[in-house]
Amino acid sequence: MRKTDKKLDNQLQRVLTTVCETALKKSNGFLWLTHLIDYSSFPQSLKVICVFDSNENLADFISKSCRKDLELLIQTQLSEIDINLPKIADHISYDSEENCTDQHNGKWANRLS
């Protein structure tokens, strides 16, 4: 990882931590988030994965249209570090601990690779 990539990653971690802390307070069943990125094709390659405890809580989150609020929060935080994505929803995915356990024996590294 180049020095500039590391600096960008630190900025991403900082703003996404703010998103995570807010989502923990506002979204029932939300547990954590992470991001994946290929620095050679940034920002198009940026992907934020939001993880819930169960499929039930994830479905409830999506059905209540809370997703738009979280997407706006992510977009706002990214814009603070001059990352502007035209369609933020294309860069966010949702998952659950339940899915990871069922499909990858709880091994997130395998699931995210």
C-alpha positions as CSV (number, residue, x, y, z in Angstrom):
1,M,0.0,0.0,0.0
2,R,1.4,3.4,-1.0
3,K,1.6,6.2,1.5
4,T,-1.2,8.1,-0.1
5,D,-3.4,4.9,-0.1
6,K,-2.7,4.5,3.7
7,K,-3.6,8.2,4.3
8,L,-6.9,7.7,2.4
9,D,-7.6,4.5,4.2
10,N,-7.1,6.2,7.6
11,Q,-9.6,9.0,6.5
12,L,-12.1,6.4,5.4
13,Q,-11.8,4.5,8.7
14,R,-12.4,7.8,10.6
15,V,-15.5,8.8,8.8
16,L,-16.9,5.3,8.6
17,T,-16.4,4.9,12.3
18,T,-18.7,8.0,12.8
19,V,-21.3,6.3,10.5
20,C,-21.0,3.1,12.5
21,E,-21.4,4.8,15.9
22,T,-24.5,6.6,14.6
23,A,-26.0,3.4,13.1
24,L,-25.4,1.5,16.3
25,K,-27.7,4.0,18.1
26,K,-30.4,4.3,15.4
27,S,-30.7,0.9,13.7
28,N,-32.0,-2.2,15.6
29,G,-29.7,-5.1,15.0
30,F,-26.9,-3.1,13.3
31,L,-23.6,-4.5,14.5
32,W,-20.7,-3.1,12.4
33,L,-19.5,-2.1,9.0
34,T,-16.4,-2.4,6.9
35,H,-15.1,-1.3,3.5
36,L,-13.3,-2.8,0.6
37,I,-11.4,-0.9,-1.9
38,D,-9.0,-1.4,-4.9
39,Y,-6.9,1.7,-4.8
40,S,-6.0,1.4,-8.5
41,S,-9.6,2.1,-9.4
42,F,-10.7,4.4,-6.6
43,P,-13.3,5.7,-5.9
44,Q,-15.4,3.5,-8.2
45,S,-14.2,0.4,-6.4
46,L,-15.2,1.6,-2.9
47,K,-17.7,-0.8,-1.3
48,V,-19.1,-0.3,2.2
49,I,-20.7,-3.4,3.8
50,C,-23.2,-2.9,6.7
51,V,-23.7,-5.9,8.9
52,F,-26.7,-6.8,11.0
53,D,-27.1,-9.5,13.6
54,S,-29.9,-11.3,11.8
55,N,-31.8,-11.5,8.5
56,E,-34.9,-10.5,10.4
57,N,-33.4,-7.2,11.6
58,L,-31.9,-6.6,8.2
59,A,-35.2,-7.1,6.5
60,D,-36.9,-4.9,9.0
61,F,-34.3,-2.2,8.4
62,I,-34.8,-2.3,4.7
63,S,-38.6,-2.4,4.9
64,K,-38.7,0.7,7.1
65,S,-36.8,2.6,4.4
66,C,-34.0,3.3,7.0
67,R,-31.6,2.4,4.3
68,K,-32.0,5.9,2.7
69,D,-31.0,7.6,6.0
70,L,-27.9,5.4,6.3
71,E,-27.0,6.0,2.7
72,L,-27.3,9.8,3.2
73,L,-25.2,9.6,6.3
74,I,-22.5,7.6,4.5
75,Q,-22.6,10.0,1.6
76,T,-22.3,13.0,3.9
77,Q,-19.4,11.6,5.8
78,L,-17.5,10.7,2.6
79,S,-18.1,14.1,1.2
80,E,-16.3,15.5,4.2
81,I,-13.1,13.9,2.9
82,D,-13.8,14.9,-0.7
83,I,-15.1,11.6,-1.8
84,N,-18.2,12.2,-3.9
85,L,-20.0,9.3,-5.5
86,P,-22.8,10.0,-8.0
87,K,-24.9,7.0,-6.8
88,I,-24.0,6.0,-3.3
89,A,-26.4,3.1,-3.2
90,D,-24.2,1.3,-5.7
91,H,-21.3,1.4,-3.2
92,I,-23.2,0.0,-0.2
93,S,-24.2,-3.6,0.5
94,Y,-26.0,-5.2,3.4
95,D,-25.3,-8.5,5.1
96,S,-25.9,-10.3,8.3
97,E,-24.0,-12.4,10.8
98,E,-26.7,-15.0,10.2
99,N,-25.8,-15.3,6.5
100,C,-22.1,-15.5,7.2
101,T,-22.6,-18.2,9.8
102,D,-24.8,-20.2,7.4
103,Q,-22.8,-19.8,4.3
104,H,-19.2,-19.4,5.5
105,N,-19.1,-20.8,9.0
106,G,-18.8,-17.3,10.4
107,K,-15.5,-16.6,8.6
108,W,-15.9,-13.0,7.4
109,A,-12.5,-13.0,5.7
110,N,-13.7,-15.8,3.4
111,R,-17.1,-14.1,2.8
112,L,-15.6,-10.8,1.9
113,S,-12.9,-12.1,-0.4
